[in-house]
């Protein structure tokens, strides 16, 4: 396995061949390799852990069903994340997205973020406050901008992989990221600019 959960090309080619043959163990390997990214993407887009877990399960079923026709041109990781993102978009279209009031949400519990204890209590509280502000700012982005930030910045995909997962061109993903990062900088104020310098 290489950086960010990607498989080396030979292993990925073998896994794709096994998926095409409807090998259930290969599907398990896909989940072991990409399940974390799928879950992060789904939970971040849907903002509901239960619905996100359902979306990941449905994505695995869809992957299994579509595998015989998968050509492998975009790469397995991008394909898997695109299926997950598409299912999340479908879910968002089916229901009116209501993330609730930002102050009612516990971003550390529901978003998969963690704050590691630090020697200074004040520093830990500041870090928690900044993370909560970041999550609230992410909530105010459009779905497309949030997806671009998640794919590129949180999951660490390349521009090409993020574009493939989102089903858009690299130029579109770059434009969405630019607009999203500008909105995040404005929303976070001095805290956002301070984080950029570190």
Protein Blocks (a to p, Z undefined) as FASTA:
>chain_A
ZZhhiacfklmmmmmmmmmnopaklmmmmmmmmmmmmmmmmmmmnopaklmmmmmmmmmm
mmmmmmmmpgolnojklmmmmmmmmmmmmmmmmpccdebjfklpcfklmnopacdddfbl
klmmmmmmmmmmmmmmmmmpcfklmmmmmmmmmnopafklmmmmnopafklmmmmmmmmm
mmmmmmnmmmlmmmmmZZ
